[in-house]
Amino acid sequence: MVETVVLDVPDVAAAGAFWQQVAPSRVLQEADDDGQFLVLGTREGWLVGFQPAPDLQRAQWPGQERPQQLHLDLRVPDLPAATAAAVAAGATVLRENPTWNTLADPAGHPFDLCVSDEVDHAAVWALTFDVPDAGAAARFWASLLGEEVAYEGDGMAMLGGERTLLFQQVADYHAPAWPDPARPQQLHLDLGIGERDPDDAQAAALALGATALPGGGETFRVFADPAGHPFCLCWG
């Protein structure tokens, strides 16, 4: 299952403070004295984590030279007001549209604010992956998470599980090459494996098309999906 969306940031405390202003949330895990890893919990149940990346190369959306790779989508009841509040907190407007605006947080991560009459506050709704093939990416993640592909067409696909994952097809897609600092990840997903044996979970992920990456520790292992997005399988 999807546990945490983790953003690489140059300043963990500053990133957490910004996102608490943009999306109502509470601190679930405080950063330690070295500024390592902070986790926020949103009202909708999303966990958003921040890990230090002092030399992070900022994404330059919409280009693919240093692409965004993934981004968060938030639903808001009032688009102009939510945009103004995000800018006041430190965001930068990248593109304005009639029903959604694209902004970047202070670390350079793009995110979308989408107007909706179904919410009364800024609510994290989805995580969107940039991919070369939306259908193939959705099928991989559906199999990995044990979910169904809820929609596929017109260069888009969606999983309709507990956490909405979207996949948008991008021309001239450039994959991250973690841990290469020249092509770093911008953010990644931590997936919980529950009571499954880590070796069995790893074998299943590899059989679906994932690639094992260096790193990992006593309670997690690092992989990339077929489009190159890093993710972790976590337990304990």
N, C-alpha and C positions, 0 to 999 in steps of 0.2 A: 504494500500500500504506500501511497505518497505520504511521507512524513513531513519533510521540510523543504522549502525552496530556499536555497542558500546563495546569497549574493557575495561576490568578491568585492571588497571595498578597501580604500586606503586608510579609513578611519572608522572603526567599528562603532564607537560611541556616537559619532556624528551621524552615521548612516541610520542607526537605530532611532535617534532623536528625530530625524527627518521623516522617516516612515511612520513613526507614531503620530506625527502631525497630519500626514496625508491619509492614512487609513487607521481609524480608531483601533487600538490594540494595547495589550499589556505585556510587560516584560515577563517571560517565563523562565529565561536563563540569563543571568547577569554575566557580562564579560568579566573575566578575571583581571588580576592586576596588570597582566601583560596585554590586555585588550584582545584576548582571544575569544571569539565566538559569543555572540549575543543572539538570543531567540525571542521573537515577538509572537504572540498569539492574537489573531484578529477575532472580531466578533463572529465571523462566519466559520471559524475553526481552522483557518489556514495557519500554518507555522512558517514564519519568514525569519531566516537566520542570516547572520552576517559574519564573514570570516576575513581576517586581515590579508590584504594583498598590497603591500606598500608600493610596489612597482606596477600596479595595474595600468594597462593601456586602455584608455577610455574607448568605448564603442563610438563609432562615427556613423550613426544612422542618418540616411538610408543606404549609404554605400556598403560595399562588401569588402573593402580593404581591411577594416577593423569592425566586423559586423556585430550586431546586438546579440545574435544567436537565440536568445529567448527573451520574452518580456512578460510582465504582469499586466493583466487587464482588470481595471476597477470599474464598477458601476457607481454612478453618482446621480443624485436627484436633480442637481442644478449644475450644468456644465460650466457656465461662466464663473459661478461662485467657486466651484471646486478647483478650477484652473487657477483662479486668482489666489486661492489659499495655498495651493501647491507652489506657485511662484513665490509667494511671500515666505514660504518655508525653505526656499532655496532651489526649486526646480527651474528648468529652462524649457520654454515652449519650442518644440521642433516643427510641429505642423498643426494647423487648425482645420477642422472639418465641421460640417453642420451638426453631426450627432456624436462625434468623438474627437478628442485632441490627443496628440502624441507629445509627451514631455520627456525630459531626462532628469533623473535625480542628480544630486550634487556629485556623485561618483561617475556619472555619465550613462547610467543604465536607462534606456528608454522604457516608458510605460504608457499605457493608454488609459484615459478617462473617458468612459462611455456613458452617455445620458440614459437613464432608465427610470420608469415610473414604478418599478418594483422595489426600490430601496429608499430609505430615508436618511442614509449616511453613505460615505464613501466605503464601498464594500469590495474586497478582493473577490473577483469572479472566476478568473481563469489564468492559466499559464500558457503562453503561445510559443511554439517552437518554430523557428525558421528552418526549412528543410528543402532538399532538392526534389523530393517526391512525397507529397502530403499523405497519399494513401498508404504507401509503404511504411512511412514513419508511424502512422496511426495504428496499422496492423501490428507492428513490432511492439509498441507500447501497450496495446490492448492485450496481446499475448503475455507480455511481461507482468502486467498488473492483474490479469484475469478479468478483464473488462470487455465491453463490446464497443465496436465503432458505431457511434450514434449517427454520424453524418460523414459523407465523402462526396465531393464534387466541386467543380470550378476552382481547382487548386487549393481547396481547403478540406480539412477533416477534423472530426471532433470525437473525443471520448466522453461519454456521459456518466462517468462514475461519480463517486463522492466528491472528487476534486476534478473540475472541468479542465481538460487538456485540449488545446487547439494546435493545429499544424497548418502552417501557411507555406505554400510553395514559393521559393525565391529563385529568380534567375541568377545565374553566376554565383551560386551559393559557395561560400568559403567556410569550411569546417574549422572549429578550433582544433588545436593540436597539443592539448595539455599533456605534459607540463612545460612545453616550449614557451618561454616568455614572449617570443615574438608573435605567437598566435594563441594567446591565453584563453581560458574559459572566462566568461563574464558571470555566469551563475550556473548552478547545477541542482539536481534533485537528490535528496536522500530518501531512499525507499526502505521501509521496514520489512523484514522477512518473518517476523513473528517467531514461532517455535521451529521453523524449518532449519535443517542443518545447513550451515553456510556453504559447505562443499556442494550440496545438492542444489542450493539456490544459484551458486555460481555456474554449475554445469548447465542448468536450465537457461540462464541468461546467455551463455555462450552458444548454446544450441539454437537460440532464436536469432543470433547474428550480432550479439554484443562482442566487444573486444576488451580483454583485461588490460588495465593500465597500471603503471607503477604506482607505488604509494600503498595506502591502506594501513590498518592497525589491528588491534586486538578485537575491535567491535565493528569493523567496516572493511569493505573491499571496493576498489575503484574500477569502473568500467566506462566504455563509451558506447553509445547506441550506434546503429549503422550510419547515421549522419554525422557522427563524431562528437555529439554532446556528451560530456562526462556525467556520470551519475554514480551514486554509492549505494551498495547494499549494506544495511545496518542491522545490528542485533544487540541484545543485551540491555 
